[in-house]
């Protein structure tokens, strides 16, 4: 998966990445928002002002959707950081995806179209597996969405060998999951790892030895909010 999204599209090049960093939006949104704005301006110059104005106006909410602010974890040792912005919709104990073994804490975060959609690593360590599964596009807040919807599982281990999982789940509006990781990549807690477009959900799986540090209905921020911790 290096250099590609789950759908096999080429990853954004260095020029788009530099532009994205300069204007503070995710690379995937640069071509879309700037493209609309440029076409709109050209149409305005050519005298097709109404359509041009509409395109320029549309470029603004698209750019806002792909906004990518800097985030700074308060701490990274013995904690699990939220990988998504949004609202905690479910906390339960479930087997790790694809297994029937021991139970893990599962914390589900639903991202509305108004949330920042850049996903971040919940812990630091090594990526063990990245597995994309094609599926349906049901409402992401439904409990069975992680079994039927288009989804992408990232399994990772921390330096102590503990297993963690992050499941990117596409929602009713989402039609593309972006993951920038592959097996054996080294990651840092809070680093950008991808995004899901236009409303979606992220399920976090972490060992039972951690206590859950959030509650249902709580708002969290990717790369900053602690959702699990081992008390010192």
Secondary structure as UniProt FT lines:
FT   TURN            2..3
FT   TURN            6..7
FT   HELIX           14..23
FT   HELIX           27..45
FT   TURN            46..47
FT   HELIX           49..65
FT   TURN            77..78
FT   STRAND          79..81
FT   STRAND          86..95
FT   TURN            97..98
FT   STRAND          103..111
FT   TURN            113..114
FT   STRAND          118..120
FT   STRAND          125..133
FT   TURN            140..141
FT   TURN            143..144
FT   HELIX           145..148
FT   STRAND          151..157
FT   TURN            159..160
FT   STRAND          163..170
FT   STRAND          177..179
FT   TURN            183..184
FT   STRAND          186..187
FT   TURN            189..190
FT   STRAND          192..196
FT   STRAND          200..206
FT   TURN            208..209
FT   STRAND          211..212
FT   TURN            216..217
FT   STRAND          219..220
FT   TURN            222..224
FT   STRAND          226..229
//
